[in-house]
Amino acid sequence: MIIKKYQAKTESEAVEQAKKELGQNVVVMNVHTMKKKGFFQFLKPKMIEITAALEEDADKELTRREAQQNVSRAQGQFTAGNTAMTRNAAAAANTPGGDPQESRIAEDGILPRSLVESTMSQRQSGGDAISRRLDNLQTLLEMQLRPAEEEKEKDKQETEEPEEKSETVAFMQLLYNTMIENEVNEKYANQIIDEIEKNNKTNTPIDHILANVYQKMILKFGKPLIIQPAKAGPKVVFFIGPTGVGKTTTIAKIASKFRVDEKKKIALLTADTYRIAAAEQLRTYANILEVPFRVIYSVEEMETAFLDFAEYDYIFVDTAGHSHRNETQRENMNEFIHSVDKEAEKEVFLVLSATTKYKDLLNIADAYHDMTDYKLIFTKLDETTTLGNLLNLKLHTGAALSYVTYGQNVPDDIEQFNPQKTVKQLLGGKR
């Protein structure tokens, strides 16, 4: 007897595996749905396990012959026993003092219990071979099936979870679905769920689970890093990113905060010579703030501007927006960004729109990461209802978030990134 187990996504696939290995005469003895381990098994696919058996030909033929012989022997003994019992019953009935009931039983062809028990003892020796063989086979099957039955019972116990655990699973499913609806990438949503699963104990209150998820996501965002003053000399701040994300407006908002609120000396430069409107827009903001403005056409002019504004606190540099796939423009951008590495402290901010598709954001972030390290600024939060990309890009790039903007009003529609507020929205809270 050959007994093996096979696992597959469906029962038919598992049976096909068994037939392929053992042959077409395979017998399926047990079908078992395997339950994935873990508190949140609803996120994982189930597997089907079958227990298949095949009796080897020689063993099968021997069993068949012995069974036929034993059955024939038992039938002969049973027939002979019936005849003898009938005669004995009749004789007993005709004997003086015999039981009239036994006489009636003999006439009707029904054997008395005492005679049946006597005959069964005679038949027992003829059926011993089959009984022993069946007992041996049953023992073997029990040994093979016991692990499967134990696992089945374990699954049954897991299924019959207390109501509190079922509510916990339903609540975690709700949080997971909410993150997906807010366009948190499935990989990161599963990562958060798995981390919470490892730390939570059975029957953890829902409020505690929500607090754990909330804190976990805040830690993943990390502390926002905003523009800091240089230790000596001006801090040169480059703003990079694709076209149309609002770099120029963002620079004006940040410059206004430093100029008006903190009374810092600011200079505005632009290396965006592709769009005349962009240069004029930044010039207008510079006139309003009463700060110097200059258009930069080359790396040499960048170095000169740095020397001219050496007494200032901050030099904000607007760069040309371009396709991240344009190699020539990327090389020019790289030269500008690294033109003051030896002379000044610098920071680089990658400005991205929260409305950009996730795949495009990944390509843009990777392209600029080849040039330099950067921090993230997200714009146009007022133009989208989902903020999952903020977490996606943070976890993909490892870059810190700094500022977010949510409108065109200068200088009001900008604020330091707030991880608590963002996580609340990602988990279904209102803005």
Buried (B, 14 or more C-beta within 10 A) or exposed (E): BEBBBBEBEEBEBBBEBBBEEBEEEBEBBBEBEBBEEEBBBEBEEEBBBBBBBBBEEEEEEEBEEEBEEBEEBBEEBBEEBBEBBBEBBBEBBEEEEBEEEBBEBBEEEEBBEEBBEBBEEEBEEBBEBBEEBEEEEEEEBEEBBEEBEEBBEEBEEEEEBEEEBEBBBEBBBEBBEBBBEBBBBEEBBBBBBEBBBEEBEEEBEBEEBBEBBBEBBBEBBBEBBBBEBBEEBBBBBBBBBBEEBBBBBBBBBBBBBBBEEEEBBBBBBBBBEEBEEBBEBBBEBBEEBEBBBBBBEBBEBBBEBBEEBEEBBBBBBBBBBBEBEEEEBBEBBBEBBBBBEEBBBBBBBBBBBBBBEBEEBBBBBEBBBEBBEBBBBBBBBBEBEBBBBBBBBBBBBEBBBBBBBBBEEBBEBBBEBEBEBBBBBBBEEEE
